[in-house]
Amino acid sequence: MLTAQFLITGVLTGGIYALIAVSIVLVYKATRVFNFAVGEILTLGGLVFYSFVVWCRLPLLPACLAAFMMAIVAGSLVERLVFRPLLGQPILSIIMGTLALAVFLKGVMLIVWTGYTSSFPADMLPGRTILVGRIAISHELLWSSVIALIALVILGYFFIRTQTGLNMRAISEDHELSMTCGVNITLCFSITWILAVILGSISGVLLGNRIGLTPVITPLIALKAFPAVIFGGLESIVGAVVGGMAIGIIESLIGGFISPTVGEISAYIILLIVLLFRPEGLFGLERIERV
């Protein structure tokens, strides 16, 4: 019974990790940039939503729409002011740009929201804990997994059924060939960052509703998505989802049966093991370079 409880909790928690991991993979596939500011972007999106709900006292739906619009604006600004000026520069310069963005956003959050925990209203999402026999299913985690699943389904439809999504899939394979075929790469880069910020903001809201948001602590929690990305493969969105679920389940099982402390670091132990034995991840492409 305990195993079933830990498995269900792990799957539901893994949905949030999967959402964060997908936002990282999106940026990497399109731009070959590993976004080290994902934790700060996630936290900022959650805090903006918190401000609309708690400070402005907006109902849930208008607050969601307002936060969604802010995420679009933030994604556009990040691409235009941080990423685009660094196009063509060495990869280290771009990585340092994402790190600088992380530090800048953390400073802004500390000034505006201070370093204290911002907690969402307890009754923000309807429902209560569901009991199935001896298994307790948190309605907050259930809502989080459902929202994450809906977001991932919409994203999948966007990539498969829309022309913009097809263009973004094309540039993820070959930038130069896409340009010769008339694809507007700059526009696709902008849309990629907007989608990444939207997914990150949704993850921030889901995390904030469960454990609250802190500008210093919450970005560290988001780092657990990095092992999920490496586990699934840097270039695979499906791998990011599988990796997020796997990290959630393993973390829950180890934390429940061994120790919560060991459970907290289990994701990074998995990261080390994967890097040692299969660095390209489960669904990643193994690249062979000929000399």
Secondary structure, 3 states (H helix, E strand, C coil): CHHHHHHHHHHHHHHHHHHHHHHHHHHHHHHCCCCCCHHHHHHHHHHHHHHHHHHCCCCHHHHHHHHHHHHHHHHHHHHHHHHHHHCCCCHHHHHHHHHHHHHHHHHHHHHHHCCCCECCCCCCCCCCCEEECCEEECHHHHHHHHHHHHHHHHHHHHHHHCHHHHHHHHHHHCHHHHHHCCCCHHHHHHHHHHHHHHHHHHHHHHHHHHHCECCCCHHHHHCCHHHHHHHHCCCCHHHHHHHHHHHHHHHHHHHHHCCHHHHHHHHHHHHHHHHHHCCCCCCCCCCCCCC
